[in-house]
Amino acid sequence: MRLIKLLTFLTFLVGIFPVHGQSIFEERIRKIPAHKRSVFFEDGIFHNGATGSHSKLNSIRQHFSKKLGYERIVFDFSGNNLPKIYMNLNKNESKLYIDLFKTVMSNKLGSFGNSQMVKGINVFPFKDETLSLELEFKKKVSIDVFTLENPNRLVIDVKP
């Protein structure tokens, strides 16, 4: 079963990299910290290192702070722990790809609202309780990403 999940994930990674995209073999893979570091990256691959437990994505919300110069995007989860998270920020496409394992989407996800930075969000639920999300940005961005617990959240600060 693990082999099938690994092959599915690798197939997904191969499919999202265009010819001019990043090479997973040349890219540094960064662990998502459990606190804000204020270190922004223009591209890269990120993971939280969790084995993942079953969770539900309850909401995706955002707030732009003119004073701080970035928009905060928060993914709210219910469950005992955060899900296993993989992310790829592709600066050539101005997109952030997020995979949430053992995660289902709430029927009451609601509206994301008007965003200064995000052009659109696509959510692709898979039957094996995996959610793939694609955030398309209005322009090239850099991100600072971290997680919080109690309640469980994935936080992405986005700045131009």
Stockholm file with secondary structure:
# STOCKHOLM 1.0

chainA/1-160         MRLIKLLTFLTFLVGIFPVHGQSIFEERIRKIPAHKRSVFFEDGIFHNGATGSHSKLNSIRQHFSKKLGYERIVFDFSGNNLPKIYMNLNKNESKLYIDLFKTVMSNKLGSFGNSQMVKGINVFPFKDETLSLELEFKKKVSIDVFTLENPNRLVIDVKP
#=GR chainA/1-160 SS CHHHHHHHHHHHHHHHCCTTSCCTTTSCEEECCSSCCCCCBSSEEEECCCCCCCEEEEEEEEEEETTTTEEEEEEEEESSSCCEEEEEEETTTTEEEEEEETEEECTTCCCCCCCSSEEEEEEEEETTTEEEEEEEESSCCEEEEEEETTTEEEEEEEEC
#=GC SS_cons         CHHHHHHHHHHHHHHHCCTTSCCTTTSCEEECCSSCCCCCBSSEEEECCCCCCCEEEEEEEEEEETTTTEEEEEEEEESSSCCEEEEEEETTTTEEEEEEETEEECTTCCCCCCCSSEEEEEEEEETTTEEEEEEEESSCCEEEEEEETTTEEEEEEEEC
//
